[in-house]
């Protein structure tokens, strides 16, 4: 049981590190907050809210994975290397695509509410 509880401590340490050190994670958190507040303002249905919630969390999850991968690549390849750059760029691309999808879906829902 002690190991299980420690795993939560480690997970929260990872979240804390990412929030403190990664500007983009803070931007995504603000976007997530904006999306959540706007869903109340525009009276999203439960399903619309759940979809946006899932997409918003996916963006944050991808950003955490990106931070993790960047740290691992920096440890394994402290010198600049094209393969290290590719790994980092691909992970950042995954974050970007998830953020774009989230914004597109949110925009479609908002457009249907006001249009």
ChimeraX attribute file (.defattr): number of C-alpha atoms within 10 A of each C-alpha:
attribute: neighborCount
match mode: 1-to-1
recipient: residues
	/A:1	5
	/A:2	6
	/A:3	8
	/A:4	8
	/A:5	9
	/A:6	11
	/A:7	11
	/A:8	11
	/A:9	12
	/A:10	11
	/A:11	11
	/A:12	12
	/A:13	12
	/A:14	15
	/A:15	14
	/A:16	11
	/A:17	13
	/A:18	18
	/A:19	16
	/A:20	11
	/A:21	12
	/A:22	13
	/A:23	11
	/A:24	14
	/A:25	21
	/A:26	15
	/A:27	13
	/A:28	18
	/A:29	17
	/A:30	12
	/A:31	17
	/A:32	20
	/A:33	13
	/A:34	11
	/A:35	20
	/A:36	16
	/A:37	12
	/A:38	14
	/A:39	20
	/A:40	11
	/A:41	9
	/A:42	12
	/A:43	13
	/A:44	17
	/A:45	12
	/A:46	10
	/A:47	9
	/A:48	14
	/A:49	18
	/A:50	12
	/A:51	14
	/A:52	23
	/A:53	16
	/A:54	11
	/A:55	21
	/A:56	24
	/A:57	16
	/A:58	16
	/A:59	25
	/A:60	21
	/A:61	15
	/A:62	21
	/A:63	24
	/A:64	20
	/A:65	16
	/A:66	21
	/A:67	21
	/A:68	15
	/A:69	17
	/A:70	19
	/A:71	13
	/A:72	14
	/A:73	18
	/A:74	15
	/A:75	10
	/A:76	10
	/A:77	13
	/A:78	10
	/A:79	10
	/A:80	9
	/A:81	10
	/A:82	9
	/A:83	11
	/A:84	18
	/A:85	15
	/A:86	11
	/A:87	15
	/A:88	19
	/A:89	14
	/A:90	12
	/A:91	19
	/A:92	18
	/A:93	14
	/A:94	16
	/A:95	22
	/A:96	15
	/A:97	13
	/A:98	20
	/A:99	20
	/A:100	14
	/A:101	15
	/A:102	23
	/A:103	17
	/A:104	12
	/A:105	15
	/A:106	20
	/A:107	13
	/A:108	11
	/A:109	19
	/A:110	16
	/A:111	10
	/A:112	8
	/A:113	11
	/A:114	7
	/A:115	7
